[in-house]
């Protein structure tokens, strides 16, 4: 099932289910956040209460979720990406024995199709990162790895847009990862039953139609199940929590020569069985002081 948050010229954002080339609104609900937080039986009943079809082509899609907590993110989770990063930074590769965890604030989330409005004064090195995101559907803590996928309700596409100069300015990545409009999400949620094994999905990213990243989730260092098991150790995960699971090789800062986003670029994250998350970029010119 594909679940969307959408609006039309006559109605504001509301949740719905993709049905062919139409959207069927979910009656009695105001958001997908509300749906995901329901217990399993009421949730299953809610997705069957459908309103009149709306043409998908006439709808504007929004980020499917607006979590009240930071988005959990995993760094260096594809071997080739860890290798390219170490090479670009002139460091010896040291593979982590535990997932590298950072977060992005909810204010970073942007809609599918929305133009990402970025400041050239804040950063001059904006980069792309295509990622599979898992959405928690069951409140949990200390989840064993062999049962971790049971707490996932859905998956979606995420682009971990990163300001590399701010990211590298300190040992903490947060400042360069959490800027407004640096976490586009969507275009919809695909329920876990339709995804099956999350370690068998192609992930790619294009900039202006040119493929920059392409890999399979099969080559993740830490699987989705392992990530959830580690995150939930001593920490409660709640329905609606979003977990970005890392990005493949091909990011801009590690390319030769390095490449960064420019004003007017268009990024497309594509994940098998989910779809395409497309976002143009608008970058304001830096001030004289910032460009000096």
C-alpha positions in Angstrom: 0.0 0.0 0.0 1.2 3.5 -0.9 0.1 6.2 1.6 0.4 9.9 0.8 -0.3 13.3 2.3 -1.8 15.4 -0.4 -3.6 18.6 -1.1 -5.7 19.9 -4.0 -6.9 23.4 -5.1 -10.0 22.9 -3.0 -8.7 21.1 0.1 -5.7 21.3 2.4 -3.3 18.5 3.3 -5.0 15.2 4.1 -3.9 11.5 4.0 -4.8 9.1 1.3 -4.0 5.8 -0.5 -2.7 5.6 -4.0 -5.1 3.7 -6.2 -3.8 3.5 -9.7 -3.7 7.0 -11.1 -5.9 8.3 -8.3 -5.8 9.0 -4.5 -8.5 7.8 -2.2 -8.6 10.0 0.9 -8.5 8.3 4.3 -11.7 9.4 6.0 -11.6 10.6 9.6 -7.8 11.2 9.7 -5.9 14.5 9.3 -2.4 13.1 8.7 -0.4 10.0 8.2 1.3 10.7 11.5 -2.1 10.0 13.1 -2.5 6.8 11.2 0.9 5.4 12.0 0.4 6.0 15.7 -2.8 3.9 15.8 -2.6 0.3 17.2 -2.5 -2.4 14.4 -6.2 -3.3 14.4 -7.5 0.3 14.3 -4.8 1.2 11.7 -5.9 -1.7 9.5 -9.5 -0.5 9.7 -8.6 3.1 9.0 -7.0 2.4 5.7 -10.2 0.8 4.5 -12.3 3.9 5.2 -11.8 5.6 1.8 -13.4 8.7 0.3 -14.0 9.6 -3.3 -11.1 9.3 -5.7 -9.0 12.4 -6.6 -6.8 12.4 -9.7 -3.1 11.9 -8.7 -2.0 14.3 -11.4 -4.0 17.2 -9.9 -2.7 16.7 -6.3 0.2 18.3 -4.6 2.2 15.8 -2.5 3.7 16.7 0.9 6.2 15.0 3.1 4.3 12.0 4.3 5.4 12.5 7.9 6.3 15.4 10.2 7.8 13.5 13.2 7.9 15.3 16.5 11.4 13.9 17.1 14.6 14.3 15.2 15.1 12.0 12.3 17.6 9.2 13.2 20.4 8.9 10.6 23.2 6.4 10.1 26.6 7.5 8.6 29.1 5.5 6.7 26.9 2.5 6.2 28.0 1.4 2.7 31.5 0.1 2.4 32.3 1.9 -0.8 31.0 5.2 0.6 33.2 4.7 3.8 36.1 4.1 1.5 35.5 7.2 -0.7 35.1 9.4 2.3 38.3 8.2 4.0 40.2 8.7 0.7 38.8 12.2 0.1 39.7 13.2 3.7 43.2 11.7 3.5 42.4 9.3 6.3 42.9 5.6 6.8 39.7 3.6 6.5 38.5 2.3 9.9 35.2 0.5 9.6 32.9 1.1 12.6 32.0 -1.8 14.8 28.7 0.1 15.7 26.5 2.3 13.6 27.5 5.9 13.4 24.4 7.8 14.6 23.5 11.5 14.1 20.2 13.3 13.7 18.3 15.9 11.6 15.8 18.2 13.2 12.1 18.0 12.1 12.5 21.5 10.7 14.8 20.1 8.0 12.0 18.0 6.4 10.9 19.2 3.0 8.1 18.1 0.6 8.6 15.9 -2.4 8.8 18.2 -5.5 9.5 21.3 -3.4 12.3 23.6 -4.3 14.9 23.3 -1.5 15.8 26.9 -0.5 19.4 26.9 0.6 21.7 29.7 1.6 25.0 30.3 -0.1 26.1 32.4 2.8 25.5 29.5 5.3 27.3 27.0 3.1 29.0 26.8 -0.3 29.3 23.0 -0.3 25.9 21.4 -0.4 26.0 17.7 -1.2 23.5 14.9 -1.9 22.9 11.6 -0.2 20.2 9.1 -1.3 18.8 7.0 1.5 16.3 4.4 2.3 14.2 5.5 5.3 12.4 3.1 7.6 9.3 4.3 9.6 8.6 2.7 13.0 5.1 1.5 13.5 5.3 -0.1 17.0 6.5 1.5 20.2 9.5 -0.6 21.2 12.7 -0.8 23.2 15.6 -3.3 23.3 14.4 -5.0 20.2 16.3 -8.2 19.2 17.8 -8.0 15.7 15.9 -11.1 14.6 12.6 -9.3 15.4 13.5 -5.8 14.5 11.8 -5.7 11.1 8.5 -6.5 12.8 8.4 -2.9 14.2 8.7 -1.3 10.8 5.4 0.0 9.3 6.7 1.5 6.1 9.6 2.7 4.0 10.2 5.8 2.0 12.9 7.8 0.2 15.0 10.4 1.9 17.7 12.8 0.7 20.2 13.7 3.4 21.4 17.0 1.9 24.6 18.0 3.7 26.5 21.2 4.1 30.0 19.7 4.0 31.9 22.8 5.1 29.7 23.1 8.2 29.7 19.4 8.8 33.5 19.3 8.8 34.0 22.4 10.9 33.5 20.4 14.1 33.7 16.8 15.2 29.8 16.7 15.5 28.0 16.5 12.2 24.7 18.0 13.4 25.3 21.6 12.3 25.9 20.6 8.7 23.1 18.1 8.5 20.1 19.8 10.1 19.7 23.0 8.0 16.2 23.9 6.9 15.1 22.1 3.7 17.9 19.5 3.9 15.7 16.4 4.6 13.2 16.0 1.7 11.1 12.9 2.3 8.7 11.0 0.2 7.0 10.9 -2.2 4.9 8.5 -0.1 5.1 5.7 2.4 5.1 2.1 1.1 4.0 -0.4 3.7 6.5 -3.0 4.8 4.5 -5.9 3.4 5.1 -4.5 -0.1 8.8 -4.0 0.3 9.6 -7.5 1.7 13.4 -7.7 2.3 14.8 -4.2 2.7 18.3 -5.5 2.0 17.4 -6.2 -1.7 16.6 -2.7 -3.0 18.4 -0.6 -5.6 19.1 2.9 -4.5 20.2 5.7 -6.9 20.5 9.4 -7.1 20.6 11.6 -10.2 21.6 15.3 -10.5 20.1 16.9 -13.6 19.5 13.4 -15.0 23.1 12.2 -14.5 23.5 9.2 -12.2 25.7 10.0 -9.3 24.9 7.2 -6.9 23.8 3.6 -7.5 24.0 0.6 -5.2 22.0 -2.1 -3.6 21.0 -2.1 0.1 22.5 -5.6 0.1 25.9 -4.0 0.6 25.0 -2.1 3.7 27.5 -2.6 6.5 24.7 -2.6 9.1 21.3 -4.0 8.0 18.0 -2.2 8.7 17.3 -4.8 11.4 20.7 -4.3 13.0 20.3 -0.5 13.0 16.9 -0.8 14.7 18.3 -3.2 17.3 21.1 -0.8 18.1 19.0 2.3 18.2 16.5 0.7 20.5 19.0 -0.4 23.1 17.9 1.6 26.1 16.0 4.1 23.8 12.3 3.9 23.2 11.4 4.1 19.5 7.9 5.4 18.8 5.4 5.1 15.9 6.3 7.7 13.3 10.0 7.8 14.1 12.0 8.0 10.9 15.3 6.2 10.5 17.6 7.1 7.5 19.8 4.1 6.9 22.9 5.5 5.1 23.9 6.5 1.6 25.9 4.7 -1.1 29.1 5.8 -2.8 29.1 8.7 -5.2 28.5 11.7 -3.0 29.8 15.0 -4.3 32.6 15.8 -1.8 34.4 12.5 -2.5 34.3 12.8 -6.3 37.4 13.8 -8.4 37.2 16.8 -8.6 34.7 17.4 -5.8 31.2 18.4 -7.0 28.6 20.4 -5.0 25.1 21.4 -5.8 24.5 24.6 -7.8 21.5 26.9 -8.0 18.9 25.4 -10.3 20.1 21.7 -10.0 17.5 19.0 -9.8 18.0 15.9 -7.6 16.2 12.7 -7.9 16.4 9.9 -5.4 15.0 6.6 -6.7 14.5 3.5 -4.7 13.2 0.2 -6.0 9.6 -0.6 -5.0 9.1 2.9 -3.6 9.5 5.5 -6.4 11.3 8.8 -7.1 11.8 11.7 -4.7 12.5 14.8 -6.9 13.6 18.2 -5.6 15.0 21.3 -7.4 17.5 23.4 -5.6 17.6 27.2 -5.1 20.8 28.5 -3.6 21.1 32.2 -2.9 24.5 33.8 -3.7 26.9 34.0 -0.8 27.6 37.4 0.8 31.0 38.9 0.1 32.3 37.9 3.5 31.2 34.3 3.1 32.8 34.0 -0.4 36.1 35.6 0.6 
